[in-house]
Every structure is written in C-alpha cells, then in structure tokens.
Amino acid sequence: MFILASQLLNLPIASLDDQSKVGVVRGFFVEPENGRLLGFDVQTGLLQRRVLAWTDVLETTKEALITQSAENLVPEEEVLR
C-alpha cells in the first residue's frame, strides 16, 4: 500500500503498550543524499516535540502510525546532528 507524504501530516501516532495516542505527525526527516525516510517530527504536547524513527513504526495506515511504546519518541537532540 502506498501513502502520500501529505496524507501522513497530522496523522495520530498510537502506542500499542498503553493503547493511546502519543503524538501527531508534524513533519518528516529525510536522508538528503538518497531521499530515504528516516523518521517523523512528532508533536507530543502543546510545545513539546519528539522524533519517531521510521524503524520504530510497526504499522502505517491511513488512520494512524503505530509504534510499540511512547518511549520510542525521543528528543531531537538524541538523533539529529
């Protein structure tokens, strides 16, 4: 199944562990050299942002991105240089 990048914006992110919404997709991180999707810029609170690595996404649907745990959402400083 193909999903356009524009359809992923504002998509909720759900955690399997606690069966709840843990954030909303606000943007993407792409490898500039080859265009490969690395992860998502996620809003987790009013002014709080986190990063969800593509490798931590278990399932992608038109309704949500599914990850195992909210712990997969990490501060930008941990992954961006």
C-alpha positions, 0 to 999 in steps of 0.5 A: 500500500502506498501513502502520500507524504501529505496524507501522513501530516497530522496523522495520530501516532498510537502506542500499542503498550498503553493503547493511546495516542502519543503524538501527531505527525508534524513533519518528516526527516529525510536522508538528503543524499538518497531521499530515504525516510528516516523518521517523523517530527512528532508533536507530543504536547502543546510545545513539546516535540519528539522524533519517531524513527521510521524503524520504530513504526510497526504499522502505517495506515491511513488512520494512524502510525503505530509504534510499540511504546511512547518511549520510542519518541525521543528528543531531537537532540538524541538523533539529529546532528 
